Amino acid sequence: MPLSLDFFLALSTFFTSLLSGIFGMAGGMVLMGILSTQLGVSHAMIYHGIAQSVSNGSRSFFLRQHILLSILLPYTIGSIFVFLIFYFLTISLPVSYILIAIGLFPFISRIAPKKTSLNILKKPHACLCGIVITIIQLLAGASGPILDMFYLQTNLTKEQIVANKSFTQTLGHFTKITYYMILASRTVDGIWVPSLFSISAIVFFSLSGTYIGLYLLKKMSHNSFYRWSNWLVLALGTVFIIKGLVLIF
């Protein structure tokens, strides 16, 4: 990978980690959009998985006192179930479809019935969440807006939302890395991992962006958090849909 591209992706990792540190989402969408246009699908998924694992993992560690363990086991069961299906079917999407899918997710989550009974605190729903989110992550790379649907009917604080979304997203990104490394190993390219410089940059900029983002999160009011989250993902979704359509036509 050219050094200039390494620096560009490193800076992208920082700013998207900063974004996710504040809102607990959106950063992954932006980074996947950037990577999918710069790298092949498998390579983009692996790079994205590493960056987001560090970003989400560190964010959940910093907010670990807000993690609810009752969510984790059923979510993991659902995630493993999906991984096994994808492993045997070997599923992947073109870049244009990935961008459109990412762009549609915020709108789908907003037009879904507000009185939906989905609640991440209920074990069957947490398992369903693991299934749905893992499918989306393996197909499109990012799933933050859809994940929101499982939190709409909860009374969790903004710290609890960010902490628990980050932890489950970390599990999903580890699954994605594993799947696309296996997928890449079945092609003529073989298994691919970023260079040592890239990995070091990913870790440094992900941690830096996350730390600063969490500092800004503490300064933000509960109402501002929800208001800006809604507008942000819808704006990003529009950009990705347009970009995906341009690539197709």
LUMKEFI-316839 format. One line per 8 residues: number of its first residue (from 0); their letters; for each residue y, x, z of N, C-alpha, C. Coordinates in pm, 1 decimal. Last residue first. Layout:
NUM) A) Y/X/Z/Y/X/Z/Y/X/Z  ...
***
This chain:
248) FILVLGKI) 379.0/-2412.1/-1218.8/438.5/-2453.6/-1345.3/522.0/-2343.6/-1412.5  286.9/-2272.1/-992.4/192.9/-2348.9/-1074.0/249.2/-2375.3/-1212.4  513.3/-2154.6/-885.2/401.1/-2067.8/-924.3/302.4/-2141.2/-1015.3  662.7/-2383.9/-823.5/714.1/-2288.3/-923.2/601.0/-2198.7/-973.2  506.6/-2492.2/-621.0/517.6/-2564.1/-746.8/568.4/-2473.7/-857.5  552.1/-2301.4/-416.7/417.2/-2324.1/-468.8/419.3/-2394.3/-603.6  828.8/-2333.3/-375.1/774.9/-2204.5/-418.9/636.0/-2221.9/-480.2  837.2/-2599.6/-281.7/907.8/-2560.8/-405.1/850.3/-2430.7/-461.9
240) IFVTGLAL) 690.6/-2569.7/-45.0/644.9/-2662.2/-148.6/707.7/-2625.3/-282.8  851.8/-2388.8/99.5/717.6/-2348.6/55.5/662.7/-2440.7/-53.7  1086.2/-2539.1/146.8/1093.5/-2413.2/72.7/956.8/-2375.1/17.1  984.1/-2747.7/305.0/1045.7/-2776.1/175.4/1049.3/-2651.7/88.0  905.8/-2609.4/534.4/807.2/-2679.1/453.4/858.9/-2707.3/314.0  1150.1/-2526.2/638.3/1056.5/-2426.5/587.1/952.7/-2490.5/495.9  1250.3/-2776.8/716.9/1323.9/-2694.5/620.4/1231.2/-2590.7/556.7  1057.8/-2852.1/904.7/1078.6/-2934.8/785.7/1151.9/-2856.9/676.8
232) VLWNSWRY) 1082.4/-2656.8/1102.2/957.6/-2663.7/1025.5/972.3/-2749.2/899.8  1352.5/-2708.9/1191.9/1311.1/-2579.9/1137.5/1187.1/-2591.5/1050.1  1362.7/-2965.2/1299.9/1439.7/-2934.1/1180.1/1391.1/-2806.0/1112.3  1182.9/-2933.2/1523.7/1163.0/-3034.2/1420.7/1234.4/-2999.2/1291.3  1300.0/-2724.5/1673.9/1162.7/-2711.7/1623.1/1139.9/-2807.1/1507.1  1544.9/-2830.6/1753.5/1543.4/-2722.0/1656.2/1404.3/-2702.1/1596.0  1446.9/-3030.3/1936.2/1533.9/-3064.0/1823.2/1527.7/-2957.0/1714.4  1295.4/-2892.1/2131.1/1232.0/-2992.6/2045.8/1315.0/-3023.1/1921.7
224) FSNHSMKK) 1497.0/-2720.0/2236.6/1369.1/-2668.1/2188.7/1304.2/-2765.7/2091.9  1689.9/-2894.4/2329.1/1721.3/-2806.9/2215.3/1594.6/-2752.1/2151.7  1552.7/-3003.0/2547.7/1592.2/-3088.2/2435.2/1623.4/-3006.2/2310.6  1522.9/-2777.4/2716.0/1405.4/-2851.5/2669.3/1439.4/-2934.7/2546.0  1737.0/-2496.4/2627.2/1706.3/-2618.8/2701.0/1585.5/-2688.7/2639.0  1687.2/-2144.6/2633.3/1701.0/-2267.8/2556.5/1663.6/-2389.0/2641.2  1627.1/-1919.8/2771.0/1768.2/-1959.3/2769.3/1789.0/-2095.1/2702.2  1360.8/-1881.7/2724.0/1401.1/-1913.5/2861.0/1545.6/-1964.4/2866.8
216) LLYLGIYT) 1370.4/-1803.8/2455.2/1310.3/-1931.8/2492.4/1354.5/-1975.5/2631.6  1468.6/-1545.9/2469.0/1557.8/-1649.7/2416.5/1504.0/-1789.4/2449.8  1237.6/-1424.2/2565.5/1362.2/-1415.7/2643.8/1458.1/-1525.8/2600.5  1066.6/-1470.8/2356.2/1039.2/-1537.4/2483.7/1161.5/-1532.1/2575.9  1184.3/-1301.5/2162.0/1177.6/-1445.2/2140.6/1154.4/-1522.1/2270.0  1139.8/-1049.6/2270.1/1277.6/-1097.0/2255.2/1280.2/-1248.7/2238.6  856.8/-1047.9/2255.8/926.4/-1027.5/2383.5/1069.7/-1081.6/2377.4  807.2/-1082.2/1979.4/758.8/-1179.6/2077.5/835.5/-1169.4/2208.1
208) GSLSFFVI) 919.0/-852.4/1867.7/970.3/-983.8/1831.6/931.0/-1090.4/1932.2  754.6/-656.4/1992.7/901.1/-655.7/2009.3/960.6/-792.5/1980.3  497.9/-726.1/1902.6/528.0/-726.7/2046.3/678.2/-733.2/2071.3  535.7/-692.5/1626.1/490.6/-821.0/1680.0/525.0/-832.5/1827.7  607.5/-424.7/1606.1/706.1/-526.7/1570.9/664.9/-665.6/1619.2  367.6/-296.4/1702.7/499.8/-269.6/1760.2/597.5/-383.6/1733.3  161.0/-403.5/1537.9/155.8/-415.2/1684.3/294.8/-400.4/1744.6  251.2/-333.3/1279.7/221.9/-472.6/1314.2/228.6/-492.7/1464.9
200) ASISFLSP) 261.9/-56.0/1299.0/386.2/-131.4/1278.7/367.3/-277.8/1316.7  -10.8/-1.2/1324.6/81.8/40.3/1430.6/211.9/-38.5/1422.1  -99.6/-102.4/1079.2/-148.5/-161.6/1202.7/-56.3/-127.4/1319.2  36.2/69.9/902.2/58.8/-73.9/897.8/18.0/-140.3/1028.3  -75.2/318.1/971.1/69.5/295.6/985.6/98.7/146.0/990.9  -339.7/273.7/901.1/-308.2/299.2/1041.5/-159.4/277.0/1067.8  -354.9/0.9/658.9/-351.9/142.0/697.5/-318.4/154.0/846.1  -565.7/-297.6/685.0/-438.3/-227.8/663.7/-448.4/-81.3/708.0
192) VWIGDVTR) -890.4/-319.9/532.0/-807.5/-330.0/653.0/-676.8/-256.3/623.4  -1154.2/-465.3/348.7/-1019.7/-408.1/347.5/-953.7/-426.3/483.1  -1472.9/-434.3/202.6/-1395.2/-467.1/321.8/-1262.0/-393.8/318.2  -1467.1/-474.1/-161.2/-1522.9/-432.5/-32.7/-1432.9/-472.0/83.4  -1407.4/-534.4/-421.0/-1307.3/-459.8/-344.3/-1364.3/-406.2/-213.4  -1603.9/-694.5/-521.4/-1606.3/-554.5/-563.6/-1508.2/-469.8/-484.5  -1704.2/-902.3/-237.2/-1642.1/-878.2/-366.7/-1648.9/-729.6/-399.7  -1790.9/-925.9/16.2/-1879.3/-981.7/-86.7/-1824.0/-962.7/-226.7
184) SALIMYYT) -1591.1/-840.5/175.7/-1707.0/-751.9/163.7/-1803.5/-799.0/55.8  -1421.7/-1059.7/180.1/-1383.4/-942.3/100.8/-1501.7/-849.4/77.4  -1565.2/-1222.1/358.8/-1541.7/-1267.3/222.1/-1507.9/-1149.5/131.0  -1546.7/-1069.7/591.7/-1678.8/-1099.2/535.2/-1665.4/-1138.5/388.6  -1273.5/-1081.8/619.0/-1337.3/-950.9/604.9/-1477.1/-967.3/546.0  -1241.4/-1353.8/651.8/-1192.2/-1293.0/527.7/-1238.6/-1148.7/511.1  -1365.2/-1395.8/907.2/-1411.4/-1466.2/787.0/-1367.9/-1395.1/659.7  -1216.5/-1231.9/1081.4/-1360.8/-1211.6/1064.2/-1408.4/-1272.7/933.5
176) IKTFHGLT) -961.9/-1348.6/1059.2/-983.4/-1207.0/1025.9/-1129.8/-1181.9/994.7  -1017.8/-1608.8/1155.2/-972.1/-1588.4/1017.0/-994.3/-1444.1/972.6  -1080.7/-1560.3/1422.3/-1180.0/-1622.2/1334.6/-1145.9/-1597.1/1188.4  -835.7/-1464.5/1505.5/-951.9/-1376.7/1512.3/-1062.9/-1429.0/1421.0  -689.8/-1701.5/1471.1/-660.0/-1585.8/1386.3/-771.2/-1481.6/1391.6  -798.3/-1868.9/1669.2/-808.4/-1904.5/1528.5/-784.3/-1786.7/1435.9  -724.2/-1734.4/1901.1/-866.2/-1753.0/1871.2/-885.3/-1782.7/1722.8  -446.6/-1767.7/1874.2/-505.1/-1633.7/1875.6/-653.2/-1639.6/1841.5
168) QTFSKNAV) -420.7/-2041.2/1903.0/-390.7/-1981.3/1773.4/-448.2/-1840.3/1763.0  -475.1/-2065.5/2173.7/-570.3/-2121.6/2078.3/-545.7/-2067.9/1937.4  -246.8/-1927.4/2272.5/-382.4/-1881.5/2304.4/-483.6/-1934.2/2203.3  -29.7/-2073.8/2171.2/-44.9/-1932.3/2137.8/-187.6/-1884.8/2161.3  -61.4/-2322.1/2289.6/-68.4/-2311.7/2144.8/-93.6/-2167.1/2103.5  -21.2/-2239.7/2555.8/-151.6/-2291.2/2514.1/-168.5/-2291.4/2362.4  249.2/-2145.2/2553.0/138.9/-2064.4/2606.3/4.5/-2110.4/2551.3  401.0/-2360.4/2448.6/398.5/-2231.4/2379.0/278.5/-2147.9/2423.3
160) IQEKTLNT) 346.0/-2557.3/2647.0/317.4/-2580.9/2505.5/303.9/-2448.9/2430.5  440.2/-2435.7/2878.4/299.2/-2470.0/2868.3/258.6/-2492.9/2722.7  714.3/-2418.0/2814.5/637.1/-2296.0/2841.0/487.3/-2322.3/2828.7  786.8/-2685.7/2793.4/795.8/-2602.6/2673.1/718.0/-2473.0/2691.4  538.9/-2883.2/2973.7/668.1/-2816.3/2961.6/668.9/-2731.2/2835.1  363.2/-3184.1/2880.1/366.9/-3041.6/2912.4/509.0/-2986.9/2897.7  277.8/-3440.1/2849.3/403.3/-3418.5/2922.0/417.3/-3272.4/2964.1  151.7/-3550.4/2528.4/140.8/-3480.8/2656.9/278.3/-3468.9/2720.9
152) QLYFMDLI) 158.4/-3643.4/2273.1/135.1/-3740.7/2380.1/114.8/-3674.5/2516.2  192.4/-3419.9/2108.8/296.4/-3522.5/2111.9/283.0/-3617.0/2230.9  -4.5/-3235.7/2073.3/79.7/-3218.1/2191.7/183.5/-3328.8/2208.4  -128.4/-3268.7/1837.5/-214.1/-3279.6/1955.3/-134.7/-3264.6/2085.0  67.6/-3215.7/1655.1/22.0/-3353.8/1667.4/-63.0/-3374.8/1792.0  98.3/-2938.9/1644.7/193.3/-3017.6/1723.0/144.0/-3159.7/1749.2  -80.4/-2855.6/1455.7/-117.8/-2838.3/1595.7/-27.3/-2920.2/1686.3  69.5/-2887.9/1227.6/-39.0/-2982.7/1253.3/-82.2/-2975.3/1399.2
144) PGSAGALL) 247.7/-2665.1/1253.0/298.1/-2803.0/1255.1/191.0/-2907.6/1282.7  60.9/-2427.6/1252.3/145.6/-2468.5/1363.9/191.3/-2613.0/1365.0  -104.8/-2300.6/1074.1/-136.4/-2440.1/1108.4/-46.2/-2498.2/1216.5  -189.0/-2067.5/813.3/-101.8/-2110.0/922.9/-120.5/-2259.2/948.2  -400.1/-2033.1/622.0/-350.6/-1921.2/700.8/-268.6/-1959.6/821.8  -533.5/-2215.3/463.0/-391.6/-2190.8/435.1/-331.0/-2078.5/518.0  -808.5/-2203.0/537.5/-769.0/-2239.1/401.6/-626.2/-2195.2/367.8  -819.1/-2126.0/800.2/-903.6/-2055.4/705.2/-867.4/-2086.2/560.8
136) QIITIVIG) -638.4/-2307.9/916.8/-610.4/-2164.2/921.6/-693.1/-2088.4/818.9  -768.8/-2552.8/870.3/-638.4/-2527.0/809.4/-607.2/-2377.9/807.6  -1000.0/-2517.5/1026.1/-1010.5/-2546.5/882.8/-880.1/-2509.6/812.5  -880.3/-2486.1/1277.1/-954.3/-2374.2/1217.9/-972.5/-2395.1/1068.3  -771.5/-2740.2/1320.8/-682.5/-2624.2/1309.6/-753.5/-2505.6/1246.2  -1004.5/-2906.5/1331.0/-897.3/-2928.5/1233.1/-814.1/-2802.5/1210.8  -1155.4/-2791.6/1546.7/-1211.9/-2813.7/1413.6/-1102.0/-2819.9/1307.9  -979.1/-2791.9/1762.7/-1040.2/-2666.9/1719.1/-1096.3/-2676.5/1578.9
128) CLCAHPKK) -933.1/-3068.4/1778.7/-822.9/-2978.3/1746.3/-876.9/-2844.8/1695.2  -1181.0/-3152.3/1867.3/-1134.4/-3194.6/1735.1/-1021.3/-3104.9/1687.7  -1163.8/-3038.1/2123.0/-1268.9/-2994.7/2031.0/-1230.6/-3030.2/1887.3  -953.2/-3185.4/2224.9/-938.2/-3039.7/2216.6/-1041.8/-2982.1/2120.9  -1068.5/-3435.1/2225.5/-955.7/-3411.2/2136.1/-930.4/-3261.6/2118.9  -1261.7/-3406.9/2425.7/-1303.7/-3436.8/2287.4/-1192.5/-3409.3/2186.2  -1079.4/-3343.2/2650.7/-1176.8/-3247.4/2597.4/-1225.2/-3281.0/2456.1  -734.3/-3391.0/2654.8/-864.0/-3458.1/2657.1/-966.6/-3369.1/2586.8
120) LINLSTKK) -510.8/-3246.5/2601.2/-562.2/-3237.7/2737.5/-696.8/-3308.4/2753.2  -426.4/-3309.5/2348.1/-497.6/-3183.4/2365.4/-559.7/-3169.2/2503.7  -454.4/-3612.8/2208.3/-401.8/-3549.1/2329.7/-485.5/-3426.4/2359.4  -404.4/-3884.7/1997.4/-442.5/-3745.1/2007.6/-374.6/-3679.9/2127.3  -331.7/-4141.1/1947.4/-389.7/-4115.2/2079.8/-432.1/-3970.1/2097.1  -14.9/-4210.7/1797.4/-150.9/-4160.4/1788.7/-202.4/-4122.2/1925.9  236.3/-4305.8/1777.5/156.3/-4356.9/1888.8/10.4/-4313.2/1879.1  337.3/-4208.8/1545.9/383.8/-4146.3/1669.3/302.0/-4190.7/1789.8
112) PAIRSIFP) 138.4/-4148.7/1262.2/181.3/-4246.2/1364.4/218.5/-4178.9/1495.7  279.0/-3893.6/1053.2/163.2/-3948.2/1124.6/212.4/-4044.5/1232.2  502.7/-3774.4/963.2/481.3/-3912.2/918.9/358.5/-3975.5/983.4  484.7/-3518.9/1076.9/597.3/-3605.5/1113.6/575.0/-3750.5/1073.2  260.0/-3400.3/968.9/264.1/-3417.1/1114.3/375.4/-3511.9/1157.3  337.1/-3395.7/702.7/221.0/-3475.3/742.7/225.4/-3503.0/891.9  546.7/-3214.5/716.4/575.6/-3353.4/679.8/460.5/-3445.4/718.9  418.9/-2973.9/786.1/522.0/-3030.7/873.8/550.6/-3177.3/845.0
104) FLGIAILI) 229.7/-2946.3/561.0/185.6/-2970.2/698.6/295.8/-3027.6/789.1  339.9/-2873.4/316.6/313.2/-3015.4/342.4/284.4/-3044.8/489.0  353.5/-2593.1/319.6/476.4/-2671.3/313.2/457.3/-2817.7/347.5  84.3/-2523.6/317.8/166.4/-2486.9/433.3/292.2/-2573.3/436.9  21.1/-2621.9/60.3/-45.3/-2675.7/178.7/36.1/-2647.5/304.3  180.1/-2459.0/-102.1/204.1/-2603.7/-99.5/142.2/-2665.9/24.3  61.4/-2207.6/-48.9/203.1/-2231.3/-19.6/234.0/-2380.5/-10.1  -201.4/-2254.3/-139.8/-178.8/-2216.5/0.2/-33.2/-2245.5/39.2
96) YSVPLSIT) -161.6/-2297.6/-409.4/-210.7/-2408.2/-327.1/-189.1/-2380.6/-178.6  -80.3/-2039.9/-486.5/9.4/-2154.2/-505.7/-32.0/-2272.5/-418.5  -310.5/-1878.1/-427.7/-184.0/-1860.1/-356.3/-94.2/-1983.1/-366.6  -625.5/-2063.5/-409.3/-525.5/-1982.1/-479.1/-394.5/-1978.0/-399.2  -865.3/-2053.2/-131.0/-770.2/-2123.5/-217.0/-679.0/-2025.1/-289.4  -1219.4/-2056.9/-41.8/-1087.9/-1992.3/-46.3/-998.8/-2069.6/-143.0  -1542.0/-2047.8/115.7/-1431.2/-2126.1/61.5/-1301.4/-2045.5/65.1  -1842.5/-2018.2/170.4/-1751.1/-1921.6/109.4/-1634.8/-1991.9/36.8
88) LFYFILFV) -2046.3/-2154.5/300.5/-1993.4/-2212.6/177.7/-1899.2/-2119.2/102.3  -2107.6/-2008.8/529.8/-2215.7/-2036.9/435.3/-2164.2/-2092.0/302.3  -1860.0/-1991.1/655.1/-1938.4/-1869.9/630.6/-2044.2/-1894.3/522.9  -1782.2/-2253.1/695.2/-1710.0/-2173.5/596.3/-1789.5/-2048.3/558.4  -1964.1/-2319.1/902.9/-1964.6/-2392.9/776.7/-1899.0/-2310.9/665.9  -1884.6/-2138.6/1102.3/-2021.0/-2131.8/1049.0/-2031.8/-2205.0/915.4  -1622.6/-2228.5/1156.1/-1646.0/-2094.1/1103.3/-1783.8/-2083.1/1038.1  -1667.4/-2480.6/1270.5/-1603.6/-2470.0/1138.9/-1630.8/-2333.6/1075.5
80) FISGITYP) -1785.4/-2401.5/1515.3/-1855.5/-2493.7/1424.8/-1799.9/-2481.7/1283.0  -1580.5/-2255.7/1634.0/-1703.5/-2187.2/1592.7/-1782.6/-2271.2/1492.5  -1397.8/-2465.2/1688.9/-1361.3/-2355.2/1599.7/-1484.9/-2282.1/1546.4  -1530.8/-2624.2/1876.0/-1492.6/-2680.2/1746.3/-1463.0/-2572.4/1645.0  -1548.7/-2434.3/2084.4/-1669.7/-2493.2/2026.7/-1640.5/-2550.1/1887.9  -1278.0/-2392.5/2143.3/-1359.5/-2282.9/2089.3/-1487.0/-2334.6/2024.4  -1206.1/-2640.0/2253.7/-1139.3/-2591.7/2132.7/-1224.4/-2484.4/2064.9  -1366.9/-2648.6/2485.8/-1391.9/-2742.8/2376.4/-1324.8/-2700.3/2246.0
72) LLISLLIH) -1245.7/-2413.1/2622.0/-1387.6/-2422.4/2586.2/-1412.9/-2523.2/2475.1  -957.0/-2466.0/2654.2/-1010.9/-2354.1/2577.9/-1155.7/-2370.6/2532.3  -860.9/-2661.9/2821.8/-846.0/-2680.1/2677.9/-934.8/-2582.8/2599.3  -886.0/-2574.2/3078.4/-968.0/-2689.4/3038.8/-963.0/-2715.0/2888.5  -695.2/-2380.5/3125.9/-828.4/-2337.1/3085.4/-916.3/-2451.9/3036.5  -377.4/-2361.4/3032.4/-468.2/-2459.5/3091.6/-609.7/-2431.8/3040.0  -120.5/-2129.6/3104.9/-237.8/-2163.9/3024.3/-329.6/-2258.5/3101.4  85.9/-2034.8/3255.0/101.7/-2171.1/3203.3/-18.4/-2216.1/3119.9
64) QRLFFSRS) 41.9/-1775.0/3310.4/37.9/-1866.9/3425.0/49.5/-2012.2/3381.2  84.8/-1642.4/3067.5/-52.5/-1674.1/3108.7/-60.6/-1770.7/3226.6  291.4/-1557.7/2910.4/302.6/-1691.7/2969.1/169.0/-1737.9/3028.5  207.5/-1312.4/2820.8/333.7/-1317.3/2894.8/350.7/-1451.2/2967.0  -21.1/-1399.9/2681.8/-34.8/-1313.0/2799.3/91.2/-1319.1/2884.6  82.2/-1545.3/2472.5/0.9/-1617.1/2570.8/-18.8/-1533.2/2696.6  211.1/-1332.6/2342.0/289.2/-1445.4/2391.0/211.4/-1523.8/2497.3  -1.5/-1173.2/2268.0/95.1/-1120.3/2364.7/178.3/-1232.9/2425.1
56) GNSVSQAI) -126.3/-1350.6/2086.1/-197.0/-1299.9/2203.6/-103.3/-1246.9/2310.7  67.2/-1391.5/1888.3/23.2/-1503.1/1971.8/-45.1/-1455.7/2099.6  91.8/-1118.7/1794.7/206.7/-1200.1/1832.8/166.6/-1312.7/1927.6  -174.7/-1042.3/1742.1/-92.4/-964.1/1834.7/23.5/-1049.2/1886.6  -241.5/-1243.3/1561.0/-323.8/-1223.7/1681.2/-246.2/-1146.2/1786.6  -56.2/-1205.6/1359.1/-44.9/-1324.3/1441.7/-132.2/-1317.7/1567.0  -144.4/-959.3/1250.7/-7.6/-974.4/1301.6/3.3/-1092.2/1397.0  -410.6/-1026.2/1177.5/-383.6/-917.2/1272.8/-245.8/-935.3/1335.8
48) GHYIMAHS) -367.8/-1237.8/994.9/-449.2/-1257.9/1114.5/-423.4/-1152.4/1220.4  -220.3/-1111.1/794.9/-159.5/-1219.9/871.7/-235.9/-1242.3/1002.3  -418.4/-938.3/698.5/-292.3/-885.2/753.5/-227.5/-988.7/844.3  -606.8/-1132.4/614.0/-643.2/-1031.0/713.3/-517.9/-974.8/780.2  -460.8/-1279.8/425.9/-519.7/-1348.1/540.9/-554.3/-1248.8/651.7  -398.7/-1081.8/236.8/-290.9/-1150.9/307.6/-343.5/-1218.0/434.8  -654.8/-1018.4/145.3/-575.1/-916.2/213.1/-462.6/-980.3/294.7  -725.3/-1265.0/25.5/-805.6/-1209.0/134.6/-726.1/-1106.9/214.6
40) VGLQTSLI) -511.1/-1292.0/-170.6/-537.2/-1391.4/-67.3/-613.8/-1333.0/51.1  -309.0/-991.7/-218.5/-412.5/-1086.1/-258.5/-444.9/-1179.1/-142.6  46.9/-985.6/-138.7/-88.9/-932.5/-132.6/-186.6/-1034.5/-190.2  283.3/-1124.9/-176.0/286.5/-979.4/-184.9/147.3/-917.0/-192.4  252.7/-1391.6/-129.7/317.9/-1354.3/-255.0/318.0/-1203.1/-277.0  137.1/-1399.9/116.4/61.0/-1455.6/5.6/122.7/-1423.3/-129.3  338.8/-1297.4/284.5/220.2/-1217.4/254.8/145.3/-1267.1/132.0  523.2/-1513.3/296.8/562.7/-1381.2/246.5/440.7/-1302.2/200.3
32) GMLVMGGA) 367.2/-1718.6/407.4/434.4/-1738.5/279.6/473.7/-1606.6/215.3  297.3/-1603.4/648.3/192.4/-1631.2/550.1/252.1/-1652.6/413.1  550.7/-1594.8/770.7/479.9/-1469.4/741.5/370.7/-1491.9/637.4  607.4/-1870.1/796.1/693.8/-1783.2/716.1/619.7/-1655.7/675.8  397.4/-1955.6/965.4/419.5/-2016.8/834.0/498.0/-1923.0/743.3  443.2/-1801.6/1193.3/319.3/-1784.6/1117.6/329.8/-1842.7/978.1  688.2/-1907.4/1278.5/677.2/-1768.1/1237.5/553.9/-1742.2/1153.6  617.0/-2176.8/1346.9/706.6/-2147.7/1234.1/696.2/-2003.2/1186.3
24) MGFIGSLL) 585.1/-2156.3/1708.7/536.6/-2190.3/1575.0/638.8/-2142.8/1473.0  718.6/-2111.2/1941.2/573.2/-2123.6/1950.3/510.8/-2160.8/1817.6  990.1/-2066.9/1940.3/944.4/-2203.5/1917.1/792.6/-2222.1/1930.8  1022.5/-1793.8/2014.5/1116.7/-1896.2/2059.3/1055.0/-2035.3/2052.5  815.0/-1659.0/1896.3/838.4/-1639.4/2038.7/929.6/-1745.8/2096.4  846.1/-1720.8/1630.5/736.3/-1783.8/1704.3/753.8/-1769.1/1854.9  1068.4/-1555.6/1577.8/1075.6/-1700.1/1555.1/967.4/-1773.3/1634.9  958.4/-1305.4/1631.7/1075.1/-1351.5/1706.1/1086.4/-1503.3/1697.5
16) STFFTSLA) 768.5/-1298.3/1432.4/723.5/-1298.7/1572.5/835.4/-1345.2/1664.1  937.0/-1286.2/1213.3/851.7/-1404.5/1229.4/793.6/-1412.8/1370.1  1059.0/-1038.5/1255.7/1141.1/-1159.9/1256.0/1056.5/-1286.1/1269.8  830.9/-861.2/1245.5/921.7/-867.6/1360.7/995.2/-1001.2/1366.1  720.0/-906.6/994.2/639.4/-931.9/1112.8/727.7/-946.3/1236.2  923.4/-814.8/833.7/887.5/-956.1/826.4/807.5/-995.9/949.7  908.0/-544.4/894.8/1027.7/-619.3/934.2/1001.8/-769.6/931.8  654.9/-497.0/777.7/676.5/-471.0/920.9/797.7/-547.9/971.8
8) LFFDLSLP) 699.6/-552.9/511.9/607.0/-639.4/586.4/622.3/-619.6/736.2  877.7/-342.0/455.3/917.6/-481.4/433.4/830.2/-576.6/514.8  718.2/-118.7/507.9/839.3/-143.6/587.3/884.1/-289.6/575.8  517.9/-154.5/309.6/482.5/-144.9/451.2/602.5/-178.7/539.2  670.9/-133.2/80.8/609.8/-262.0/111.9/567.9/-266.6/258.1  735.5/136.6/95.7/843.8/37.8/96.9/789.9/-100.9/131.9  484.6/257.4/68.8/554.8/267.0/197.0/665.6/163.3/207.5  223.0/64.8/-91.9/344.1/147.2/-96.9/418.3/143.8/36.5
0) M) -119.2/85.1/0.0/0.0/0.0/0.0/124.4/88.8/0.0
***
